[in-house]
Amino acid sequence: PYQVPHTGVTVLRRAVMDDNGSQIAVVPHGDRKLRACLVTGLVKTEEQWIRDGNENVTCLDTTNDREMMFECTSPNFEGLVAMMTPNESWVARWQGITSFVPGCYALRVKGRLPNQHIVTLDDNGIPYRALDDEQSMGS
């Protein structure tokens, strides 16, 4: 489980662990067809979104669902932060992503989540904040 930043809401996430019980970072496998999550900014390839789903926001699962992947992610993003130790990272604190899985995150993601998915987030106690709004960056 993880705490959603600034809400006090706890959500289950799908962590990837190695043989020693350490969390494995979710990083893009290549630099083609990259997409960023419209909720968290996590960056992966299209194939990773389809194969592995959404590790941070499991209620918006993209596993084996190309349409859901296109609705919940965007190919248009700016900046990239590699966050490997969320609890120790000042950048993670600055971006409000200390509770997300280790990985690569976009600083700004262009696009808006469709209303039906915003309702799903709300039903799961997760507030939605667009990542392409300048006021949402770094707050």
Order of alpha helices (4+ residues) and beta strands (2+ residues): beta-beta-beta-beta-alpha-alpha-beta-beta-beta-alpha-beta-beta-alpha
